[in-house]
């Protein structure tokens, strides 16, 4: 028996009826929502939320959502010589490009159906807590980039609850940085000179100022060939040549700040009176050996970190000689071009160092331009990361406010990336969350 089903919906019945045209063909009838009409003011009002244009630098910083955007602002506001000193690397700059490409070639492996409503980015590094798993790396000549220099960096780090590392070649003294950020965690970076008396003076000053960690840089037997600086004729302080005057006409705020603040000096080197070239030649000692590291370990009573590790063997050896931590780094690509890629080297270094001394810290720098980069490094075995250029781009873009913005961007990136990976704590990150791709293809198997 055949049963006839009548339409139960008035709309459906109407549509069926309307579909039958007089000539027997079907006609398309638009639902009411698709019929054109003259818009009412009540419909338009919620859409017309015009904001007053903001052209201040503070507004530009607020709009910046990536480190690359901060770099764009920095380039517009900073003369070419100091910008290129920050932005450039050695020779053909292959090392820097490869380091950044390594992060771009990371493939994340997210987990789903996890409760990621709360993300904890805190960690422990060298025996103390850090609110975020990265700190500010040592950078030289920092007040040349922007007049607030090391003061902006140390105070921003203090506010963020992360370490700040002052360079031996910094333009603020150990004591002044300690006074500017009295509650911050301040570290000091050292070039170990042939003149042990001069090195010892800096070590004692760092300890007296409350620095709990000494970071000795060991990848500078000689200075790298930083060709942008050569082409720009960069000097410290910047020279007022015709070229720099013309360049300054487009960046009046930088020059105003530069000329109305204390002149640039190597502030930690109170006894030094030579030229920059003489300083570098005396600071970069080609005779250093592991015996010198032993002397430093005996002399410095706080935490000792060796920066510039580029082989697994050297990482293990410096730990055997008493280092509390290593920084896997090729000096931001500023020393040996075509040097090892830190991110690729990291898993091997981490495994070997932890096997030798489970308490030793493994850190990484070079090429970091986002919070996702930091998450990738942590997953591949780093305990901590250091940012150099990323922080300087923020500094050049807006002084202290720009450094704050750098940290905010990285923090937001990290929290989002971890949530999408399905992890809520730094300790949950592991190599299963990432793949290192080579040439667009995975170097690992499922």
PyMOL commands that set and color helices and strands:
alter all, ss='L'
color gray80, all
select helices_A, chain A and resi 10-18+32-34+41-45+57-63+67-77+80-87+94-104+142-145+149-160+174-180+196-208+227-232+242-248+252-260+276-283+290-299+312-320+331-333+342-356+371-379+389-421+426-428+431-433
alter helices_A, ss='H'
color red, helices_A
select strands_A, chain A and resi 106-108+123-125+128-130+134-136+163-166+185-190+213-217+303-309+325-328+361-364+384-387+434-438+441-442
alter strands_A, ss='S'
color yellow, strands_A
deselect
rebuild
show_as cartoon
